């Protein structure tokens, strides 16, 4: 699949919903960049609902990303099921207002839905890439308890005892 296959000509679209289906793999990630993900196999359905002031786009992406475990360096398949909405609103300049709202100009000829799909897949990749065989070993952050303690001096077991340095400072008052 070529990069131009992911560009949708929005000037020629009528004001209604249009559906586009894609299947993509390693060539897709080679074109859009291998920074977030090097390979995977995905199918995507993109629905563009063109209206007078905006284009509502619905992305349904399913597939598996090929990741490498941070712990064992073993490759593994990471399943993904993405269902997101992005609004392309017409404005004076091209600008990304948030993750869900992007301003485009009225004279923009096409939308690169491939770039949006690449970013949506990239956001779903976990920060900590662990092989499924380590799932039970990995503790959730809420389960981790941190215990802070200071060394206890054998001579200072009485809780009411005051450090002699503080005693000297109190005398300066």
N, C-alpha and C positions, 0 to 999 in steps of 0.2 A: 504494500500500500504506500502510495506517495503522500507527501505533505499536503498537496493540493486537494487530495481526497477528503481531508478533514476540514477544508474551508467551505462554508456554506454561503452561497450568494444570497444575501438578504434583500437586495434591491428587487430581485425578481419574484420574491415570495409574496403571495397574496395574504390578506389579513385573516388568517385562520391558523389552525394547528397543523404542523408538518412534522412527520416522523422520519428519522434517519437511523439506519442500523449499521453498526460497524463491528468488525472482527479484527483484532490486531495483536501483535506479539513483539518480538525483539526488534524488528525494523522500526517500529513506532518509538521505542525508547532510545534507539540509536539516533533518530531524528530530533526528538525533543530533549534529549539529554539523559545521560546515564548517572547523573548525580544522585537522584533519589532512588532509582531502581534500574537495574541493568536488564532484567528480562522478566517475562511473564506472558500469559495468554489471557486475553480478555474479550468479552463481547459487550457492546454498549448500545443502548437505545437512547437517542437524543430526540426530544420533542421540543420543537420551537413553535411557540404560539405568538405570532406576530400581531401586534395591536397598533393603534395610532401613536401612542407615546412610549411604548416599550416592547421588548421581546422577552417573553417568559420562557426560560429554557429549563427543561427537566431532564436530568441525567440519571440513567439507570445503568450502572456498570457492574458486571459480575465477572469473576475469573480468579486466577491464582497468580500470585507474585512469587518469583523465585528469590528467596532471601538466603543469607548465610548467617548461621547462629553465632552470636557474639561470644558464647561460652566455648563451644566445641569446634567452631569453624566448619560445621557440616552444612551443606545446602539443604533447604527444605521448602516445601510449597506452603504459602500462606494464603488461605482463601479470603476473598474480599467480596462484599456485597454492598455497593454504594448506591444511595438514592438521595440526590441533592437537587436543589432548585437554585438557579442563578437568574437574576433579572438584569437585562441589558436595557438601560433607560437612555433615551435620546437627550443629549445635552449639548452645551457649547464646546466642550473639550473632552478628549478621551481621558478617563480617570477611574481608578478603582476606589469606590467609596467604602466598601466592606467586602467580606468574603462572598456575600450574596448579591451585592449590587455593584454593577459596573456601568459607567457612563460611556456612551459612544456618540459620535457625531452623526448627523442625518445623512451626510454624504459618504459614510463608510460603506464600502461595497460588499464586504463579506465578514463573517465571524469565523475565527479559528477555533472550532469546538475541540480540536485535538489538544490545544494548549490547556483548555479548561479541564479536559479529561485527565491529562497528565498531572495537573495540580491537584485534582480531587483524589487521584490514586496516591499521590505523594503524601497527602495529609493523613491518609488512612494507614500508612506504614508505621508500625510501632517503633517507638524510640529504642526500646530494648528488644532486640530480635533474638528470641529464644526458641530453639527447636521444641516441638511439641512434647518430646520425651522428657523435657525438663519442667514441664508445666506444674507438676506436683511439688517439685523442689523449690520453685520460685514463690516466695512469700509476697503477698500483696503489701503495699506500703502501709495500709491501715493495720496490718498484723505485726509489723515490725515494732518492737519496743526498744527504745534507747534508754539506757540506764547510765546516769551520770553519778559518779561518787568521787569523793576526794579521799586521799589516803588518810587513814586514821592513825594518829600517833598513839602509841601505847600509854604514854603518860597523860594523855588528854582525853580520857574516856568520859569524864563528867561533862554533861551538856551545859551546865551552868558556868563552867570554867571559862574565863575570858583570856584571850591571847595576851601575853605580857606586853606585846608591842602596843595594843590598844589601851592597856592600863596606863602606859607612859603618856600616850597622846591625850587621855582624859585629864591627866594632871596639868596639862598646858592650858586648859580652859580657864 
